[in-house]
């Protein structure tokens, strides 16, 4: 059975100062999938994600949610459908974990209703539970480790109760243990909670662990969108990154190694 397309991009492009950052991209995100976006620095990954969540307006082409063009959706309406976890956050946020996660309820507030309701607190409690950080509820955010803070940002996105979560480099600056924790959390949200996910990453092993499909970008254009087994071949990786790779197998999952010498 064909899965429902949540998000559809048709010929989208984005330019800055006369330079094409992303050009003529066609892509769908289907319900229930995890789509990883990979590529070298400057390939257009973050630009694509910002277009997907409505933070940038395409210079060309169109985006739609289901059958509804983005132009027909308000920023608040789009935020009820798509949650975004950016690559970086302020270093010092003077909030507790619960207060930070409660910020994820902003699409449901308005000028006429600025105080959270019981339904907002229930959504926060569920997000904390899904993220496995209920015990951190009253902790100040500044006291947490990098891995714990990343789980809080994901919980804040979960509190939006959106159908699609978009994350930009969620394991950046994390040690291997916390990278594993974030990967396990996202896999659980995707496979058990049914959350659709788009994640940009430089970590090819992380992508192969999580993704149903991997979209590879280079110089603002799509090279391929394939399964991890198809994407993680030496010829394909060398085409995308312009560097030599080795691919080894551990069970059914491919592992990638960049080949280099000092």
Secondary structure by P-SEA (a helix, b strand, c coil): ccccccbbbcbbbbbccccccccbbbbbbcccbbbbbbbccccaaaaaaaaaacccccccccccccccccccccaaaaaacbbbbcccccccccccaaaaaaaccccccccccccccaaaaaaaaaaaaaaccccccccccccccaaaaaaaaaaaaaaacccbbbbccccccccaaaaaaaaaaaaaaaccccccbbbbbccaaaaaacccbbbbbccccccccccccccccaaaaaaaccccbbbbbcccbbbbbbbbcc
